Amino acid sequence: MRTDTTWISPSQQAFIYHLKIFTLSSSPEALSSSNALDRVKVKDFQAESPQTVLTKISEALKLN
């Protein structure tokens, strides 16, 4: 019997997995020198799907 009350849906698991890959594959130098993520605000992610969030982050990084 499962006693843990925290459950993560498959789509949330996929989002977390891709976010970890994105975070690990981004060089600290590129992120700190470009300030690309400064243009991506928390409000941009409200009511968005995980894929949309990743797309917005990716687009912000490509603008530099």
Biopython code that builds the backbone (N, CA, C, O; Angstrom):
import numpy as np
from Bio.PDB.StructureBuilder import StructureBuilder

atoms = [
    (1, "MET", "N", (0.832, -1.174, 0.000)),
    (1, "MET", "CA", (0.000, 0.000, 0.000)),
    (1, "MET", "C", (0.883, 1.247, 0.000)),
    (1, "MET", "O", (1.886, 1.313, 0.711)),
    (2, "ARG", "N", (0.506, 2.206, -0.786)),
    (2, "ARG", "CA", (1.281, 3.436, -0.918)),
    (2, "ARG", "C", (0.850, 4.440, 0.142)),
    (2, "ARG", "O", (-0.328, 4.776, 0.256)),
    (3, "THR", "N", (1.822, 4.912, 0.915)),
    (3, "THR", "CA", (1.509, 5.887, 1.959)),
    (3, "THR", "C", (1.882, 7.304, 1.557)),
    (3, "THR", "O", (1.473, 8.266, 2.208)),
    (4, "ASP", "N", (2.646, 7.436, 0.501)),
    (4, "ASP", "CA", (3.054, 8.755, 0.024)),
    (4, "ASP", "C", (1.854, 9.450, -0.621)),
    (4, "ASP", "O", (1.217, 8.893, -1.516)),
    (5, "THR", "N", (1.552, 10.650, -0.171)),
    (5, "THR", "CA", (0.408, 11.379, -0.722)),
    (5, "THR", "C", (0.781, 12.222, -1.935)),
    (5, "THR", "O", (-0.097, 12.783, -2.591)),
    (6, "THR", "N", (2.061, 12.317, -2.238)),
    (6, "THR", "CA", (2.509, 13.088, -3.393)),
    (6, "THR", "C", (2.550, 12.183, -4.613)),
    (6, "THR", "O", (3.224, 11.153, -4.616)),
    (7, "TRP", "N", (1.822, 12.579, -5.647)),
    (7, "TRP", "CA", (1.801, 11.811, -6.881)),
    (7, "TRP", "C", (2.129, 12.744, -8.026)),
    (7, "TRP", "O", (1.590, 13.847, -8.121)),
    (8, "ILE", "N", (3.014, 12.293, -8.892)),
    (8, "ILE", "CA", (3.408, 13.099, -10.041)),
    (8, "ILE", "C", (2.891, 12.408, -11.297)),
    (8, "ILE", "O", (3.160, 11.229, -11.530)),
    (9, "SER", "N", (2.155, 13.146, -12.089)),
    (9, "SER", "CA", (1.587, 12.584, -13.316)),
    (9, "SER", "C", (2.700, 12.307, -14.326)),
    (9, "SER", "O", (3.784, 12.882, -14.228)),
    (10, "PRO", "N", (2.438, 11.435, -15.291)),
    (10, "PRO", "CA", (3.448, 11.161, -16.320)),
    (10, "PRO", "C", (3.896, 12.415, -17.065)),
    (10, "PRO", "O", (5.075, 12.543, -17.396)),
    (11, "SER", "N", (2.977, 13.340, -17.334)),
    (11, "SER", "CA", (3.384, 14.563, -18.039)),
    (11, "SER", "C", (4.285, 15.432, -17.166)),
    (11, "SER", "O", (5.204, 16.078, -17.669)),
    (12, "GLN", "N", (4.022, 15.449, -15.854)),
    (12, "GLN", "CA", (4.890, 16.193, -14.940)),
    (12, "GLN", "C", (6.260, 15.528, -14.852)),
    (12, "GLN", "O", (7.279, 16.215, -14.785)),
    (13, "GLN", "N", (6.291, 14.202, -14.851)),
    (13, "GLN", "CA", (7.563, 13.485, -14.822)),
    (13, "GLN", "C", (8.376, 13.797, -16.069)),
    (13, "GLN", "O", (9.585, 14.016, -15.986)),
    (14, "ALA", "N", (7.722, 13.819, -17.222)),
    (14, "ALA", "CA", (8.409, 14.129, -18.476)),
    (14, "ALA", "C", (8.947, 15.553, -18.456)),
    (14, "ALA", "O", (10.067, 15.799, -18.903)),
    (15, "PHE", "N", (8.155, 16.493, -17.940)),
    (15, "PHE", "CA", (8.595, 17.878, -17.850)),
    (15, "PHE", "C", (9.836, 17.996, -16.966)),
    (15, "PHE", "O", (10.808, 18.654, -17.336)),
    (16, "ILE", "N", (9.798, 17.357, -15.799)),
    (16, "ILE", "CA", (10.935, 17.398, -14.878)),
    (16, "ILE", "C", (12.163, 16.786, -15.530)),
    (16, "ILE", "O", (13.263, 17.325, -15.403)),
    (17, "TYR", "N", (11.995, 15.673, -16.221)),
    (17, "TYR", "CA", (13.100, 15.007, -16.904)),
    (17, "TYR", "C", (13.729, 15.934, -17.943)),
    (17, "TYR", "O", (14.950, 16.089, -17.984)),
    (18, "HIS", "N", (12.890, 16.551, -18.783)),
    (18, "HIS", "CA", (13.414, 17.441, -19.819)),
    (18, "HIS", "C", (14.024, 18.711, -19.237)),
    (18, "HIS", "O", (15.006, 19.231, -19.766)),
    (19, "LEU", "N", (13.451, 19.202, -18.163)),
    (19, "LEU", "CA", (14.008, 20.389, -17.525)),
    (19, "LEU", "C", (15.390, 20.089, -16.951)),
    (19, "LEU", "O", (16.290, 20.926, -17.024)),
    (20, "LYS", "N", (15.560, 18.895, -16.380)),
    (20, "LYS", "CA", (16.875, 18.504, -15.860)),
    (20, "LYS", "C", (17.889, 18.422, -16.986)),
    (20, "LYS", "O", (19.017, 18.894, -16.840)),
    (21, "ILE", "N", (17.502, 17.828, -18.108)),
    (21, "ILE", "CA", (18.409, 17.740, -19.252)),
    (21, "ILE", "C", (18.752, 19.137, -19.752)),
    (21, "ILE", "O", (19.916, 19.434, -20.021)),
    (22, "PHE", "N", (17.750, 19.990, -19.875)),
    (22, "PHE", "CA", (17.967, 21.361, -20.333)),
    (22, "PHE", "C", (18.931, 22.089, -19.407)),
    (22, "PHE", "O", (19.847, 22.775, -19.860)),
    (23, "THR", "N", (18.716, 21.933, -18.109)),
    (23, "THR", "CA", (19.553, 22.612, -17.125)),
    (23, "THR", "C", (20.983, 22.098, -17.177)),
    (23, "THR", "O", (21.929, 22.883, -17.118)),
    (24, "LEU", "N", (21.144, 20.789, -17.285)),
    (24, "LEU", "CA", (22.477, 20.208, -17.303)),
    (24, "LEU", "C", (23.222, 20.510, -18.595)),
    (24, "LEU", "O", (24.450, 20.602, -18.593)),
    (25, "SER", "N", (22.490, 20.665, -19.703)),
    (25, "SER", "CA", (23.154, 20.881, -20.986)),
    (25, "SER", "C", (23.471, 22.350, -21.257)),
    (25, "SER", "O", (24.196, 22.661, -22.202)),
    (26, "SER", "N", (22.949, 23.234, -20.456)),
    (26, "SER", "CA", (23.211, 24.661, -20.637)),
    (26, "SER", "C", (24.479, 25.040, -19.882)),
    (26, "SER", "O", (24.606, 24.787, -18.684)),
    (27, "SER", "N", (25.392, 25.637, -20.587)),
    (27, "SER", "CA", (26.633, 26.019, -19.920)),
    (27, "SER", "C", (26.399, 27.228, -19.029)),
    (27, "SER", "O", (25.674, 28.144, -19.417)),
    (28, "PRO", "N", (26.994, 27.252, -17.850)),
    (28, "PRO", "CA", (26.828, 28.405, -16.958)),
    (28, "PRO", "C", (27.300, 29.708, -17.592)),
    (28, "PRO", "O", (26.732, 30.770, -17.341)),
    (29, "GLU", "N", (28.345, 29.622, -18.416)),
    (29, "GLU", "CA", (28.864, 30.831, -19.048)),
    (29, "GLU", "C", (27.827, 31.433, -19.994)),
    (29, "GLU", "O", (27.625, 32.647, -20.012)),
    (30, "ALA", "N", (27.181, 30.590, -20.768)),
    (30, "ALA", "CA", (26.190, 31.085, -21.727)),
    (30, "ALA", "C", (25.006, 31.707, -21.009)),
    (30, "ALA", "O", (24.502, 32.752, -21.420)),
    (31, "LEU", "N", (24.568, 31.074, -19.950)),
    (31, "LEU", "CA", (23.411, 31.596, -19.235)),
    (31, "LEU", "C", (23.728, 32.890, -18.506)),
    (31, "LEU", "O", (22.913, 33.812, -18.497)),
    (32, "SER", "N", (24.901, 32.968, -17.894)),
    (32, "SER", "CA", (25.213, 34.164, -17.120)),
    (32, "SER", "C", (25.566, 35.344, -18.023)),
    (32, "SER", "O", (25.295, 36.492, -17.671)),
    (33, "SER", "N", (26.158, 35.077, -19.167)),
    (33, "SER", "CA", (26.570, 36.178, -20.027)),
    (33, "SER", "C", (25.431, 36.714, -20.886)),
    (33, "SER", "O", (25.472, 37.867, -21.313)),
    (34, "SER", "N", (24.425, 35.899, -21.142)),
    (34, "SER", "CA", (23.384, 36.323, -22.072)),
    (34, "SER", "C", (22.163, 36.934, -21.408)),
    (34, "SER", "O", (21.454, 37.732, -22.020)),
    (35, "ASN", "N", (21.916, 36.564, -20.163)),
    (35, "ASN", "CA", (20.706, 36.994, -19.456)),
    (35, "ASN", "C", (19.438, 36.595, -20.203)),
    (35, "ASN", "O", (18.398, 37.234, -20.045)),
    (36, "ALA", "N", (19.518, 35.549, -21.010)),
    (36, "ALA", "CA", (18.360, 35.110, -21.794)),
    (36, "ALA", "C", (17.200, 34.731, -20.900)),
    (36, "ALA", "O", (16.049, 35.040, -21.208)),
    (37, "LEU", "N", (17.489, 34.073, -19.808)),
    (37, "LEU", "CA", (16.401, 33.626, -18.941)),
    (37, "LEU", "C", (15.762, 34.775, -18.182)),
    (37, "LEU", "O", (14.675, 34.614, -17.628)),
    (38, "ASP", "N", (16.413, 35.934, -18.143)),
    (38, "ASP", "CA", (15.798, 37.094, -17.501)),
    (38, "ASP", "C", (14.539, 37.537, -18.242)),
    (38, "ASP", "O", (13.639, 38.131, -17.649)),
    (39, "ARG", "N", (14.482, 37.245, -19.537)),
    (39, "ARG", "CA", (13.311, 37.634, -20.322)),
    (39, "ARG", "C", (12.134, 36.686, -20.121)),
    (39, "ARG", "O", (11.001, 37.012, -20.476)),
    (40, "VAL", "N", (12.401, 35.517, -19.554)),
    (40, "VAL", "CA", (11.343, 34.538, -19.323)),
    (40, "VAL", "C", (10.873, 34.700, -17.887)),
    (40, "VAL", "O", (11.613, 34.406, -16.948)),
    (41, "LYS", "N", (9.679, 35.154, -17.721)),
    (41, "LYS", "CA", (9.127, 35.448, -16.396)),
    (41, "LYS", "C", (8.190, 34.336, -15.946)),
    (41, "LYS", "O", (7.641, 33.601, -16.768)),
    (42, "VAL", "N", (8.013, 34.220, -14.644)),
    (42, "VAL", "CA", (7.134, 33.200, -14.084)),
    (42, "VAL", "C", (5.721, 33.335, -14.635)),
    (42, "VAL", "O", (5.064, 32.331, -14.908)),
    (43, "LYS", "N", (5.254, 34.557, -14.801)),
    (43, "LYS", "CA", (3.892, 34.758, -15.311)),
    (43, "LYS", "C", (3.724, 34.182, -16.710)),
    (43, "LYS", "O", (2.609, 33.849, -17.111)),
    (44, "ASP", "N", (4.821, 34.061, -17.461)),
    (44, "ASP", "CA", (4.753, 33.473, -18.793)),
    (44, "ASP", "C", (4.361, 31.999, -18.747)),
    (44, "ASP", "O", (3.887, 31.447, -19.740)),
    (45, "PHE", "N", (4.561, 31.369, -17.598)),
    (45, "PHE", "CA", (4.326, 29.935, -17.492)),
    (45, "PHE", "C", (2.989, 29.584, -16.859)),
    (45, "PHE", "O", (2.634, 28.407, -16.805)),
    (46, "GLN", "N", (2.259, 30.542, -16.393)),
    (46, "GLN", "CA", (0.992, 30.251, -15.739)),
    (46, "GLN", "C", (0.028, 29.636, -16.745)),
    (46, "GLN", "O", (-0.161, 30.149, -17.848)),
    (47, "ALA", "N", (-0.571, 28.529, -16.338)),
    (47, "ALA", "CA", (-1.555, 27.801, -17.149)),
    (47, "ALA", "C", (-0.971, 27.320, -18.472)),
    (47, "ALA", "O", (-1.691, 27.218, -19.465)),
    (48, "GLU", "N", (0.300, 27.030, -18.495)),
    (48, "GLU", "CA", (0.944, 26.528, -19.704)),
    (48, "GLU", "C", (1.270, 25.047, -19.539)),
    (48, "GLU", "O", (1.481, 24.563, -18.427)),
    (49, "SER", "N", (1.306, 24.348, -20.647)),
    (49, "SER", "CA", (1.697, 22.943, -20.622)),
    (49, "SER", "C", (3.213, 22.862, -20.443)),
    (49, "SER", "O", (3.925, 23.817, -20.754)),
    (50, "PRO", "N", (3.709, 21.730, -19.946)),
    (50, "PRO", "CA", (5.165, 21.583, -19.795)),
    (50, "PRO", "C", (5.908, 21.800, -21.112)),
    (50, "PRO", "O", (6.980, 22.404, -21.121)),
    (51, "GLN", "N", (5.353, 21.315, -22.220)),
    (51, "GLN", "CA", (6.015, 21.486, -23.514)),
    (51, "GLN", "C", (6.089, 22.958, -23.900)),
    (51, "GLN", "O", (7.096, 23.404, -24.450)),
    (52, "THR", "N", (5.042, 23.706, -23.620)),
    (52, "THR", "CA", (5.030, 25.137, -23.919)),
    (52, "THR", "C", (6.079, 25.865, -23.101)),
    (52, "THR", "O", (6.747, 26.769, -23.603)),
    (53, "VAL", "N", (6.226, 25.477, -21.846)),
    (53, "VAL", "CA", (7.238, 26.092, -20.985)),
    (53, "VAL", "C", (8.625, 25.847, -21.555)),
    (53, "VAL", "O", (9.429, 26.774, -21.649)),
    (54, "LEU", "N", (8.913, 24.606, -21.938)),
    (54, "LEU", "CA", (10.225, 24.296, -22.513)),
    (54, "LEU", "C", (10.452, 25.058, -23.816)),
    (54, "LEU", "O", (11.563, 25.511, -24.089)),
    (55, "THR", "N", (9.409, 25.196, -24.611)),
    (55, "THR", "CA", (9.523, 25.940, -25.865)),
    (55, "THR", "C", (9.856, 27.401, -25.603)),
    (55, "THR", "O", (10.708, 27.972, -26.283)),
    (56, "LYS", "N", (9.199, 28.007, -24.632)),
    (56, "LYS", "CA", (9.467, 29.414, -24.307)),
    (56, "LYS", "C", (10.897, 29.606, -23.807)),
    (56, "LYS", "O", (11.555, 30.581, -24.171)),
    (57, "ILE", "N", (11.374, 28.694, -22.986)),
    (57, "ILE", "CA", (12.756, 28.783, -22.496)),
    (57, "ILE", "C", (13.718, 28.645, -23.663)),
    (57, "ILE", "O", (14.675, 29.410, -23.779)),
    (58, "SER", "N", (13.466, 27.675, -24.525)),
    (58, "SER", "CA", (14.321, 27.455, -25.686)),
    (58, "SER", "C", (14.352, 28.681, -26.594)),
    (58, "SER", "O", (15.417, 29.084, -27.061)),
    (59, "GLU", "N", (13.191, 29.270, -26.843)),
    (59, "GLU", "CA", (13.126, 30.467, -27.688)),
    (59, "GLU", "C", (13.870, 31.636, -27.059)),
    (59, "GLU", "O", (14.516, 32.410, -27.767)),
    (60, "ALA", "N", (13.790, 31.774, -25.758)),
    (60, "ALA", "CA", (14.497, 32.863, -25.080)),
    (60, "ALA", "C", (16.001, 32.706, -25.235)),
    (60, "ALA", "O", (16.716, 33.693, -25.407)),
    (61, "LEU", "N", (16.479, 31.486, -25.177)),
    (61, "LEU", "CA", (17.915, 31.255, -25.320)),
    (61, "LEU", "C", (18.378, 31.478, -26.756)),
    (61, "LEU", "O", (19.514, 31.897, -26.977)),
    (62, "LYS", "N", (17.523, 31.206, -27.728)),
    (62, "LYS", "CA", (17.884, 31.387, -29.138)),
    (62, "LYS", "C", (17.949, 32.856, -29.533)),
    (62, "LYS", "O", (18.599, 33.192, -30.522)),
    (63, "LEU", "N", (17.295, 33.734, -28.790)),
    (63, "LEU", "CA", (17.267, 35.157, -29.136)),
    (63, "LEU", "C", (18.620, 35.834, -28.962)),
    (63, "LEU", "O", (18.839, 36.931, -29.476)),
    (64, "ASN", "N", (19.511, 35.195, -28.251)),
    (64, "ASN", "CA", (20.820, 35.827, -27.997)),
    (64, "ASN", "C", (21.801, 35.589, -29.093)),
    (64, "ASN", "O", (22.937, 36.058, -29.017)),
]
sb = StructureBuilder()
sb.init_structure("model")
sb.init_model(0)
sb.init_chain("A")
sb.init_seg("    ")
for serial, (resi, resn, name, xyz) in enumerate(atoms, 1):
    if name == "N":
        sb.init_residue(resn, " ", resi, " ")
    sb.init_atom(name, np.array(xyz, "f"), 0.0, 1.0, " ", f" {name:<3s}", serial, name[0])
structure = sb.get_structure()
